[in-house]
Amino acid sequence: MLVGSQKKLARVTDFCITTRNKTSSRVYDFKYLGVMLDSCLSWNDHIDLISTKISSRLGMLRKARKAIPREDCITLYDTLILPLFGYCSTVWDGSGKTNRDYLEKLQRRAVSFIEGRKIQHHEINRFLSWPSLES
């Protein structure tokens, strides 16, 4: 995988490495230790990956909320969803405002499912004492 700006990568048309008569072709993204790396290091692919995982687990949380108490839903969130937000977050934290806002939206959705009503961004800390994703 070549890493660089989109402009510089666009100039590279033919790239392959040959060793011991075996040719390796170019890849544009690569998953390593659960982190999705792309050639521009934009982290958009990684945010898409964890957002998909978080959304599916939020669906489970929403269904579980109908059958289990609030405290157990908080435990489910802490064990199934929160680690996805935190894993390698120091690496992809600078991914941009759009990605950060989308992840915050997913966190608000989790609080809404737990509380049983729509929650505004500034209310998250009041209800569950969760720090913001940024902090």
C-alpha positions as CSV (number, residue, x, y, z in Angstrom):
1,M,0.0,0.0,0.0
2,L,1.3,3.4,-0.9
3,V,0.6,6.2,1.5
4,G,0.3,9.8,0.5
5,S,-2.1,12.6,-0.5
6,Q,-4.8,11.9,-3.0
7,K,-3.1,14.3,-5.5
8,K,0.3,12.4,-5.3
9,L,-1.3,9.0,-5.3
10,A,-3.3,9.9,-8.4
11,R,0.0,10.3,-10.3
12,V,1.0,6.7,-9.6
13,T,-0.6,4.6,-12.4
14,D,1.4,1.3,-12.3
15,F,2.7,0.0,-9.0
16,C,3.7,-3.6,-8.1
17,I,6.5,-5.2,-6.2
18,T,8.2,-8.4,-7.5
19,T,10.3,-10.6,-5.2
20,R,11.4,-14.2,-5.9
21,N,9.3,-14.2,-9.1
22,K,6.1,-13.4,-7.2
23,T,4.3,-10.1,-7.9
24,S,2.3,-8.3,-5.2
25,S,-0.4,-5.9,-6.4
26,R,-1.3,-2.6,-4.9
27,V,-4.0,-2.4,-2.2
28,Y,-5.8,0.8,-1.2
29,D,-6.9,-0.2,2.3
30,F,-5.7,-2.7,4.8
31,K,-7.1,-3.9,8.2
32,Y,-4.4,-4.3,10.8
33,L,-5.1,-5.2,14.4
34,G,-8.7,-4.1,14.0
35,V,-7.8,-0.7,12.6
36,M,-8.7,0.0,9.0
37,L,-5.9,1.9,7.3
38,D,-6.4,3.6,3.9
39,S,-3.8,5.1,1.5
40,C,-4.5,8.7,2.5
41,L,-4.8,7.9,6.2
42,S,-8.1,9.7,6.3
43,W,-9.7,7.2,8.8
44,N,-13.0,7.4,6.9
45,D,-12.9,3.7,6.2
46,H,-12.2,2.9,9.8
47,I,-15.0,5.1,11.1
48,D,-17.4,3.4,8.6
49,L,-16.3,0.0,9.9
50,I,-16.8,0.8,13.6
51,S,-20.0,2.7,12.8
52,T,-21.5,-0.4,11.2
53,K,-20.5,-2.5,14.2
54,I,-21.9,0.1,16.6
55,S,-25.2,0.4,14.7
56,S,-25.8,-3.3,14.7
57,R,-25.1,-3.5,18.5
58,L,-27.4,-0.5,19.0
59,G,-30.2,-2.6,17.4
60,M,-29.6,-5.3,19.9
61,L,-29.6,-2.7,22.7
62,R,-32.9,-1.3,21.5
63,K,-34.5,-4.7,21.5
64,A,-33.0,-5.6,24.9
65,R,-34.3,-2.4,26.5
66,K,-37.9,-3.7,26.1
67,A,-37.1,-6.7,28.2
68,I,-34.4,-5.7,30.7
69,P,-34.0,-2.9,33.2
70,R,-32.1,0.4,32.5
71,E,-29.1,-0.6,34.7
72,D,-28.6,-3.8,32.7
73,C,-28.8,-1.8,29.4
74,I,-26.0,0.5,30.7
75,T,-23.9,-2.6,31.4
76,L,-24.6,-3.9,27.9
77,Y,-23.5,-0.5,26.5
78,D,-20.4,-0.5,28.6
79,T,-19.4,-4.0,27.5
80,L,-20.5,-4.2,23.9
81,I,-20.5,-0.7,22.4
82,L,-18.2,1.5,24.4
83,P,-15.0,-0.5,23.6
84,L,-15.7,0.2,19.9
85,F,-15.6,3.9,20.5
86,G,-12.4,3.7,22.5
87,Y,-10.3,1.2,20.7
88,C,-7.3,3.0,19.1
89,S,-9.2,6.3,19.4
90,T,-5.9,8.2,20.0
91,V,-4.9,7.1,16.5
92,W,-8.0,8.1,14.6
93,D,-9.1,10.9,16.9
94,G,-8.0,13.6,14.4
95,S,-10.3,12.1,11.7
96,G,-12.3,15.3,11.3
97,K,-15.5,16.9,12.5
98,T,-17.8,15.0,10.3
99,N,-16.7,11.6,11.6
100,R,-16.7,12.9,15.2
101,D,-20.2,14.2,14.8
102,Y,-21.4,10.9,13.4
103,L,-19.9,9.0,16.3
104,E,-21.5,11.4,18.8
105,K,-24.8,10.8,17.0
106,L,-24.4,7.1,17.6
107,Q,-23.7,7.7,21.3
108,R,-26.8,9.9,21.6
109,R,-28.8,7.1,20.0
110,A,-27.5,4.7,22.6
111,V,-28.6,7.0,25.4
112,S,-32.0,7.5,23.8
113,F,-32.5,3.7,23.7
114,I,-31.5,3.4,27.4
115,E,-33.6,6.3,28.5
116,G,-36.6,5.5,26.3
117,R,-36.7,9.0,24.8
118,K,-34.8,11.3,22.5
119,I,-31.7,12.9,24.2
120,Q,-30.0,16.0,23.2
121,H,-26.2,16.2,23.0
122,H,-25.8,18.3,26.2
123,E,-28.0,16.0,28.2
124,I,-25.8,12.9,27.9
125,N,-23.6,13.8,30.8
126,R,-26.6,14.7,33.0
127,F,-28.3,11.3,32.5
128,L,-25.5,8.8,32.6
129,S,-22.4,10.7,33.6
130,W,-20.6,9.7,30.4
131,P,-17.8,11.9,29.2
132,S,-18.0,13.1,25.6
133,L,-16.2,11.1,23.0
134,E,-13.9,14.0,22.5
135,S,-12.7,13.9,26.1
